[in-house]
Amino acid sequence: MFAYKSELDAWFDTRCPQPESPEDREQQRAIARRRQTLALSAAAAVCIVAASYLMFHGSETATRVASLELISTFPGSHRSPSFSPDGRMVAFVSDAGGIPQVWVKDLGGGDPIQITFGSLPAVRPRWSTQGDRIIYSIQGDGIWSVSPLVREPRRIVEHGWNGELSPDGRRLVFERAGQILIATADGSDVVALSGLPRRFAPHMGDAWPTFSPDGKSIAMFLGEQGRYGDYWVIPSEGGEARQLTRDFEEGGAPTWSPDGRSLVFPSARRGSMNLWRVPISGGPPEPVTTGPGDDIDPIVAPDGRTLLFSNVKRTWALVVHDVMRGTRRTLLERRTPLVFPSYSPDGRRIAFASKDSQGDTHLFMIDADGANLTSVTNGVGEINVMPQWSDDGETLYFYQVRPGPTFRSVSVSRGAPREIAAWGFRSHPGVTIDPHGRMAVYSVVDQGSLQHSRMRELESGRETTLPFAMYEQRFSRDGRQIAGESRDGEVLLCDFSSGRCQPLTPKNPFGVRSLAWSGDGARLYFLRHTSAGIFAELLSVGVDGGDVHTHGAIGPFQHRIHTFMGVSSRDEVVFAPFSEGRQELWKATLR
């Protein structure tokens, strides 16, 4: 899936012959629609993807490509490839048997073979350089090791994920609860990797630590604001970390070139998630892939001549769920993220965050019937997220992630945005503005622990610690009450003037997400993650207490942070579900 025209023209012409007339083109399209064999489908996919890359790329130079091949010509969705030491086989995750598990395949031919089995998904297999075992994670059940031949898995780390063995097979690097840890190969003698910048945290729970070929360094993705961050390299014995990229964008699992001189990594630095390469010695990244879909999970073969990666087509939508009727309608669908939807107070418009044609993330509005899509912010190089409306529907408050973390406001009639405070959603989560526009309330969190809530007078800047502590705080329409989530996952309702609070729901380990008042102010709607993780249950409870009502599941969502909804004055719930197509493995032979 490469877009280097001078290198792909000959290959493209031999595999994708072009019809000479419109009639011929139509005839070939008709024939193609009638043919359903897997081989021709795979060839068509190669042609379409190659054409897209040729169309979008231009004249940039990067890694030279000799050929391109679709590996996923067999059932299932496939991702996270890992080469065997001799480069002849690949381990990967496939859902062909139902629950995603580890499979292996000879790249020279033959059917793939499933080598792990279980009731929980397997994640990110990594082949040892000795070839005797494959390290992988089981979702929620630690890190495991399995022999490709014996196929008797054993757990080596009870709590952790994204494990990888060092090239000499003696050490294991993995993640656990925001830490990067080093252990011996059997999972014992665990120590934290020292030297990581304290302001950074693993991207949504994933940093994907990866040993260099000589075992002396570890590359990883570190997020500073939620999903946005950069790639870093740190000595495997601990020490000063060095930043390789300065994109402040979404990323994924990196891989080293066999000579240790460069890093290949996924990044959304130009809108779509594509692969890039950056020298370890420093310098600007250069493109490796471009075009439709997201390219992720790169791995370079030991001889440096072959690259494997996954490609997937993703779709986001704005969906309205009518709580009273139990019906749903789709307002908008896009191939770029649609996140954090919020109804205006009168229920006539919906604000949300999405990417523009340049790949920047901005605030948009759309009418509640799906008409009149317009942008609200448009600054170059910006990331603006989490919009919330003023009570009069004339202003949006939001977090700006890039160029710097701030909390801002903007008129929906296209006034210039202004900064309210230098607050990021990580340092000052859950900022909410009272209906009169006089004060902001936010949560104070220290090392993941909720400390208290604070109030800031917007005109004077004076701040006060409130007598309660909550996440997800939301004012009632009259500003007299504020609801939120307690430390124990309860829906909490507080009288703002007195600070007296009462829990409305029992304690729950899944907590509360995206709380909102009903149109008449008599109920509170909220989301709660289910055991499936990417879905949420829509619930409501009366502000006077009583039974919790269940209104069904909504989702799926791409990330937990996207578990978000808005509620209209008519108790319609808007949310942004995410769907993912089949993940395919591709092989590029490099010159």
C-alpha positions in Angstrom: 0.0 0.0 0.0 2.6 2.5 -1.1 2.2 5.6 -3.3 5.4 6.0 -5.0 4.4 6.5 -8.7 7.8 6.0 -10.3 8.2 2.6 -8.5 4.6 1.3 -8.9 3.7 2.3 -12.4 5.0 -0.9 -14.1 3.7 -3.2 -11.4 0.3 -1.4 -11.4 0.0 -1.6 -15.2 0.6 -5.4 -15.3 -1.9 -6.1 -12.5 -4.6 -3.5 -13.2 -5.0 -3.2 -17.0 -7.1 -0.2 -17.9 -10.0 -0.5 -20.5 -9.6 1.6 -23.6 -13.1 3.0 -23.9 -16.1 3.8 -21.6 -18.0 0.8 -23.0 -15.0 -1.4 -22.3 -14.8 0.0 -18.8 -18.5 -0.6 -18.1 -18.2 -4.2 -19.4 -15.2 -4.9 -17.2 -17.1 -3.4 -14.2 -20.0 -5.7 -14.9 -17.8 -8.7 -15.2 -16.0 -7.8 -12.0 -19.3 -7.5 -10.1 -20.2 -11.0 -11.2 -17.0 -12.7 -10.2 -16.9 -13.7 -6.5 -13.8 -15.7 -6.2 -11.4 -14.8 -3.4 -8.4 -14.6 -5.7 -10.0 -12.0 -7.9 -11.4 -10.1 -4.9 -7.9 -9.9 -3.5 -6.5 -8.7 -6.9 -9.2 -6.1 -7.2 -8.4 -4.9 -3.6 -4.7 -4.5 -4.6 -5.6 -2.5 -7.7 -8.0 -0.2 -5.9 -5.6 0.4 -3.0 -2.6 0.9 -5.3 -4.6 3.3 -7.5 -5.6 5.3 -4.4 -2.0 5.5 -3.3 -0.9 6.7 -6.7 -3.6 9.3 -6.7 -2.9 10.7 -3.3 0.8 10.6 -2.9 2.5 12.9 -5.4 6.3 13.1 -5.8 7.6 12.6 -2.2 10.5 10.1 -1.9 10.7 7.5 0.8 11.3 3.7 1.1 11.6 2.1 -2.3 9.0 -0.6 -3.1 9.5 -3.5 -5.5 6.2 -5.3 -5.0 3.1 -5.4 -2.9 1.0 -8.5 -1.9 -2.2 -9.0 0.0 -1.6 -11.7 2.6 -5.1 -11.9 4.0 -6.6 -14.1 1.3 -8.1 -16.4 4.0 -11.0 -16.0 6.3 -11.0 -13.7 9.3 -9.8 -10.2 10.3 -6.0 -10.1 10.8 -3.7 -7.8 12.7 -0.5 -7.4 14.8 1.9 -9.4 12.6 5.3 -10.6 13.9 8.0 -12.3 11.8 9.7 -15.5 12.8 13.5 -15.1 13.1 14.2 -16.4 9.6 11.4 -14.3 8.1 9.6 -17.3 6.6 6.6 -17.3 8.9 4.3 -14.8 10.5 2.4 -14.9 13.7 -0.7 -12.7 13.9 -4.1 -12.3 15.6 -7.1 -13.6 13.7 -10.8 -13.9 14.6 -11.4 -16.7 12.0 -12.2 -19.1 14.9 -14.5 -16.6 16.7 -12.6 -15.0 19.5 -9.3 -13.3 18.3 -6.4 -15.7 18.9 -2.8 -16.2 17.8 -2.3 -17.9 14.4 0.9 -18.6 12.4 1.3 -18.9 8.7 4.1 -19.9 6.3 4.5 -16.9 3.9 5.6 -19.3 1.2 2.1 -21.0 1.1 -0.3 -23.2 3.0 -3.1 -22.5 5.4 -2.8 -20.6 8.6 -2.7 -22.6 11.9 -4.3 -21.5 15.1 -2.0 -22.0 18.1 -3.9 -20.4 21.0 -7.4 -21.0 22.2 -9.6 -19.5 24.9 -12.6 -17.4 25.9 -10.7 -14.1 26.0 -9.0 -12.2 23.0 -5.3 -12.6 22.4 -3.4 -9.4 21.7 -0.1 -8.4 20.0 2.0 -11.6 19.5 5.8 -11.1 19.4 8.1 -13.9 18.1 11.3 -14.4 20.1 14.5 -14.0 18.2 15.4 -17.6 19.1 12.2 -18.7 17.4 11.2 -21.0 20.3 8.2 -19.1 21.6 5.7 -16.4 21.0 4.9 -13.8 23.7 1.3 -12.4 23.6 -1.2 -10.8 25.9 -4.7 -12.0 26.9 -7.1 -9.2 27.4 -7.5 -8.8 31.1 -5.4 -11.9 31.9 -1.8 -11.0 31.7 1.1 -11.9 29.4 1.6 -15.5 28.1 4.2 -17.5 26.3 3.5 -20.3 23.8 5.7 -22.6 21.7 4.6 -22.6 18.0 5.1 -26.4 18.0 4.1 -27.6 21.4 1.2 -25.1 21.8 0.9 -25.3 25.6 0.6 -21.7 26.7 1.8 -20.6 30.2 1.3 -17.3 31.9 4.4 -15.4 32.8 3.0 -12.1 34.0 -0.4 -11.9 35.8 -1.0 -8.2 35.4 0.3 -6.6 32.3 0.1 -6.4 28.5 2.1 -5.6 25.3 5.0 -7.8 26.3 8.1 -8.3 24.2 11.4 -10.2 24.8 14.8 -8.6 24.3 16.9 -9.9 21.3 19.0 -12.1 23.6 15.8 -13.6 25.2 16.8 -12.7 28.7 14.5 -9.7 29.5 10.9 -8.8 29.1 9.4 -5.3 28.6 5.7 -4.7 29.2 3.1 -2.3 30.4 1.0 -2.1 33.5 -1.3 0.7 34.7 0.6 3.6 33.1 4.1 2.1 33.7 6.7 0.6 31.5 8.3 -2.4 33.3 11.3 -4.6 32.8 11.5 -8.2 34.1 13.5 -11.3 33.4 12.2 -13.5 30.6 10.1 -15.6 33.1 8.3 -12.6 34.4 10.2 -12.3 37.7 12.3 -9.4 39.1 10.0 -6.7 37.8 11.3 -3.1 38.0 9.9 0.1 36.5 11.8 1.6 33.6 13.3 4.8 35.0 13.7 8.1 33.1 10.3 8.5 31.4 9.1 12.1 31.3 6.6 12.4 34.1 4.1 14.5 32.2 3.6 11.7 29.7 1.4 8.6 30.0 0.9 5.6 27.8 -1.5 6.3 24.9 -4.9 5.2 26.2 -3.2 2.4 28.1 -0.9 1.5 25.2 2.7 2.6 24.7 3.8 -0.6 22.8 7.4 -0.7 24.1 9.7 -2.3 21.6 13.3 -3.4 22.0 16.0 -2.2 19.5 17.8 -5.0 17.6 20.8 -4.7 19.9 18.6 -4.6 23.0 20.1 -1.4 24.2 17.1 0.9 23.6 13.3 0.8 23.8 11.0 2.7 21.5 7.5 3.6 22.5 4.6 5.9 22.0 3.9 8.3 24.8 0.7 10.4 25.0 0.5 13.8 26.7 -3.1 14.5 26.2 -5.3 11.4 25.9 -4.6 9.8 22.5 -2.2 12.5 21.3 1.5 12.2 21.7 4.8 11.3 20.1 7.5 8.6 19.8 10.4 8.3 22.2 13.5 6.2 22.6 15.0 5.4 26.0 17.9 3.2 27.2 16.7 -0.2 28.2 18.6 0.1 31.4 16.8 3.4 32.2 18.1 6.9 31.6 17.3 10.0 29.7 14.4 9.6 27.2 14.8 11.2 23.7 11.9 12.4 21.6 12.0 11.3 18.0 8.8 13.0 16.7 7.0 16.2 17.5 3.7 15.6 15.8 1.4 15.5 18.9 -0.9 13.2 17.0 -2.5 9.8 17.3 -0.1 6.9 17.0 0.3 3.2 17.4 2.8 0.3 17.8 6.3 1.2 16.4 8.9 -1.2 14.9 12.7 -0.9 14.4 14.6 -1.4 11.2 16.9 -4.4 11.5 20.0 -2.2 11.5 18.6 -0.1 14.4 19.0 3.1 12.4 15.3 4.0 12.0 11.8 3.6 13.4 8.7 2.8 11.3 5.5 3.9 13.0 1.8 4.7 12.4 0.7 8.3 12.7 -2.3 10.5 11.8 0.1 13.4 11.3 -1.6 14.1 7.9 -5.2 13.0 8.7 -5.3 9.3 7.9 -3.4 6.8 10.0 -0.4 5.9 7.7 3.1 4.6 8.2 6.1 6.8 8.5 9.9 6.4 9.1 12.1 8.5 11.2 15.9 8.2 11.7 17.0 7.3 15.3 19.7 9.9 15.0 17.1 12.6 14.4 15.5 14.3 11.4 12.0 14.8 9.9 9.8 11.7 9.4 9.3 10.6 5.8 6.2 8.8 4.4 6.1 5.1 3.9 2.3 4.6 3.1 -0.5 6.9 2.3 -4.1 6.5 1.0 -7.4 5.2 2.2 -7.9 3.3 5.4 -5.6 3.1 8.4 -2.2 1.4 8.2 -1.1 0.0 11.6 1.0 -2.6 13.3 4.1 -2.4 11.0 6.9 -5.0 11.3 10.1 -5.2 9.3 11.6 -8.6 8.4 15.1 -9.5 9.8 16.6 -9.1 6.3 15.2 -5.6 6.1 13.6 -6.3 2.7 10.0 -7.0 3.7 7.5 -5.0 5.6 4.2 -6.4 6.9 1.4 -4.2 8.2 -2.4 -4.2 8.8 -4.9 -2.0 6.9 -8.4 -1.4 8.0 -11.3 0.8 6.9 -13.1 2.6 9.7 -16.4 4.5 9.9 -17.8 6.9 12.4 -21.4 8.1 12.6 -23.8 10.5 14.5 -26.8 8.5 15.7 -29.8 9.8 17.6 -31.6 7.4 19.9 -35.2 8.3 20.9 -35.5 7.1 24.5 -39.3 7.3 24.5 -39.9 5.5 21.1 -36.9 3.2 21.2 -36.0 4.2 17.6 -32.7 5.3 16.1 -31.7 7.4 13.1 -28.3 8.2 11.6 -27.5 11.9 10.9 -24.0 11.7 9.5 -21.4 9.1 8.5 -17.7 9.8 7.9 -14.4 7.9 7.4 -12.8 10.3 9.9 -13.6 10.4 13.6 -16.9 12.0 14.9 -16.6 12.4 18.6 -18.1 14.1 21.7 -21.6 15.1 20.3 -23.6 17.5 22.4 -27.1 18.9 22.0 -27.8 22.6 22.2 -30.1 23.6 25.0 -33.1 24.0 22.6 -32.4 20.7 21.0 -32.1 22.2 17.5 -28.4 21.7 16.9 -25.6 19.2 17.8 -22.0 20.2 18.3 -19.2 17.6 17.9 -15.5 17.3 17.1 -14.1 15.9 13.8 -11.2 16.3 11.4 -11.2 18.7 8.5 -9.6 18.1 5.1 -6.2 19.1 6.4 -6.3 16.6 9.2 -6.8 19.1 12.0 -9.5 18.4 14.6 -12.1 21.1 14.9 -15.6 21.8 16.3 -18.6 21.4 14.0 -22.3 21.9 14.2 -25.2 20.2 12.5 -29.0 20.6 12.7 -30.8 18.0 14.6 -32.3 16.7 11.4 -28.9 16.2 9.8 -28.9 19.4 7.7 -26.5 22.4 7.6 -23.2 20.9 8.6 -20.8 23.8 9.4 -17.5 24.3 11.1 -17.2 26.4 14.2 -13.4 26.5 14.6 -10.8 26.5 11.7 -7.4 27.4 13.0 -4.5 25.7 11.2 -2.7 23.0 13.2 -5.4 22.9 16.0 -6.9 20.0 17.9 -10.2 21.1 19.5 -12.4 18.6 21.4 -15.2 18.1 23.9 -17.6 21.0 23.1 -20.3 22.0 25.6 -23.0 24.7 25.0 -23.7 27.8 26.9 -27.2 28.1 28.3 -28.3 30.5 25.6 -26.9 28.3 22.8 -24.7 31.1 21.5 -21.3 29.9 22.7 -19.3 26.6 22.8 -16.8 25.9 25.5 -14.1 23.3 24.6 -10.6 22.0 25.3 -7.9 22.8 22.9 -5.1 20.2 22.8 -2.9 21.7 20.1 -1.0 24.0 19.9 -1.2 24.0 23.7 -3.6 22.7 26.3 -6.2 25.4 27.2 -9.9 25.7 28.0 -11.5 28.1 25.6 -14.8 29.5 24.3 -16.0 30.5 20.8 -19.2 32.1 19.5 -21.1 29.7 17.2 -21.6 32.7 14.8 -17.9 32.6 14.1 -16.4 34.9 16.6 -12.7 34.5 17.5 -12.1 31.9 20.1 -10.7 33.1 23.5 -8.8 31.4 26.2 -10.5 31.0 29.6 -7.7 29.3 31.4 -4.5 27.2 30.7 -6.3 24.0 31.5 -6.0 20.7 29.6 -8.5 17.8 29.9 -5.8 15.7 31.6 -4.8 18.3 34.2 -8.3 19.8 34.7 -10.8 17.1 33.7 -14.5 17.6 33.5 -14.7 21.4 33.3 -18.3 22.6 33.2 -19.7 26.1 33.1 -22.7 27.2 35.2 -25.9 28.3 33.3 -25.2 31.9 34.0 -21.7 31.8 32.5 -20.1 33.1 35.7 -18.1 30.1 37.0 -16.4 27.0 36.0 -16.1 23.8 38.1 -13.5 21.1 37.5 -12.0 18.0 39.1 -8.6 17.9 40.8 -6.9 14.6 40.1 -3.5 13.6 41.4 -1.8 10.5 39.9 -5.1 9.1 38.9 -6.8 9.7 42.2 -9.7 12.2 42.6 -8.9 14.8 45.3 -11.7 17.4 45.2 -13.6 19.7 42.9 -12.8 23.4 42.5 -14.7 26.4 41.3 -13.3 29.4 39.4 -15.0 32.7 39.0 -14.5 33.5 35.4 -14.4 37.3 35.7 -12.1 37.6 38.7 -10.2 34.3 38.3 -10.6 33.6 42.0 -10.7 29.9 42.8 -12.3 28.0 45.7 -12.2 24.4 46.8 -15.7 22.9 47.0 -16.9 20.7 49.8 -17.4 17.7 47.5 -15.4 15.8 45.0 -16.8 14.4 41.7 -16.0 13.6 38.1 -18.3 14.3 35.1 -20.0 17.2 36.9 -23.0 18.9 35.2 -25.1 21.8 36.4 -28.9 21.7 36.5 -30.6 24.2 34.2 -31.2 26.6 37.2 -27.6 26.2 38.5 -28.8 25.2 42.0 -27.6 21.6 41.8 -24.7 19.9 40.3 -24.5 16.2 39.5 -21.4 14.0 38.8 -19.7 10.7 39.6 -18.3 9.9 43.0 -15.0 8.2 43.7 -17.0 5.0 44.1 -18.7 5.1 40.7 -22.0 6.5 42.1 -24.2 9.2 40.4 -23.9 11.9 43.0 -26.2 14.9 43.3 -25.2 18.0 45.3 -26.8 21.2 46.3 -24.3 23.8 45.0 -24.8 26.4 47.7 -24.7 24.1 50.8 -22.4 21.4 49.4 -24.7 18.7 50.7 -24.7 15.6 48.5 -26.6 12.4 48.1 -25.8 9.3 46.0 -28.6 8.3 43.6 -27.1 5.0 42.4 -25.2 2.2 44.2 -21.4 2.0 43.9 -20.2 0.4 40.7 -16.7 -0.6 39.5 -17.5 0.5 35.9 -18.2 4.0 37.1 -20.1 6.7 35.2 -19.5 8.2 31.8 -21.0 11.3 30.1 -23.8 12.3 32.5 -26.6 14.6 31.3 -29.8 16.1 32.7 -33.1 15.2 31.1 -35.1 17.9 29.3 -37.5 18.5 32.3 -34.7 18.3 34.9 -36.4 15.3 36.6 -33.9 12.7 35.6 -30.2 12.2 35.0 -29.0 10.1 32.1 -25.6 8.5 32.2 -23.5 5.8 30.5 -21.7 2.9 32.1 -19.2 0.7 30.4 -20.1 -2.9 30.0 -17.8 -5.9 30.3 -17.4 -5.8 26.5 -15.5 -2.5 27.0 -16.4 -0.8 23.8 -20.1 -0.7 24.4 -21.9 1.3 27.1 -25.3 0.9 28.8 -27.6 3.9 28.7 -29.2 4.4 32.1 -31.2 7.0 33.9 -32.2 7.8 37.5 -34.6 10.3 39.0 -33.1 13.3 40.8 -35.3 12.3 43.8 -33.8 8.8 43.8 -35.7 5.6 43.0 -35.0 2.8 40.6 -32.4 3.0 37.9 -33.9 2.6 34.4 -32.1 0.8 31.6 -32.6 2.1 28.1 -30.3 -0.3 26.2 -26.7 -0.5 24.9 -25.1 2.1 22.7 -21.9 1.9 20.8 -19.5 0.5 19.9 -16.9 3.2 20.6 -13.3 3.2 19.4 -11.8 4.2 22.7 -13.1 4.5 26.2 -12.6 8.2 26.1 -15.1 8.4 23.2 -17.9 6.9 25.4 -19.9 10.1 25.3 -23.5 11.3 24.6 -25.7 14.4 24.5 -29.3 14.6 25.6 -31.8 16.9 24.0 -34.7 18.8 25.5 -37.0 16.0 24.1 -34.8 13.3 25.8 -33.2 12.2 22.5 -29.7 10.8 23.0 -27.0 11.5 20.4 -23.9 9.4 20.3 -21.1 8.6 17.9 -20.7 4.8 17.2 -17.6 3.5 15.5 -17.4 0.5 13.1 -14.4 -1.3 11.8 -14.1 -3.2 8.6 -12.0 -6.4 8.0 -8.4 -5.9 9.0 -6.0 -7.2 6.3 -2.4 -8.1 6.3 -0.3 -6.6 3.5 3.3 -7.4 2.5 5.6 -4.9 0.8 8.9 -6.1 -0.6 11.4 -3.2 -0.3 14.3 -2.6 -2.7 
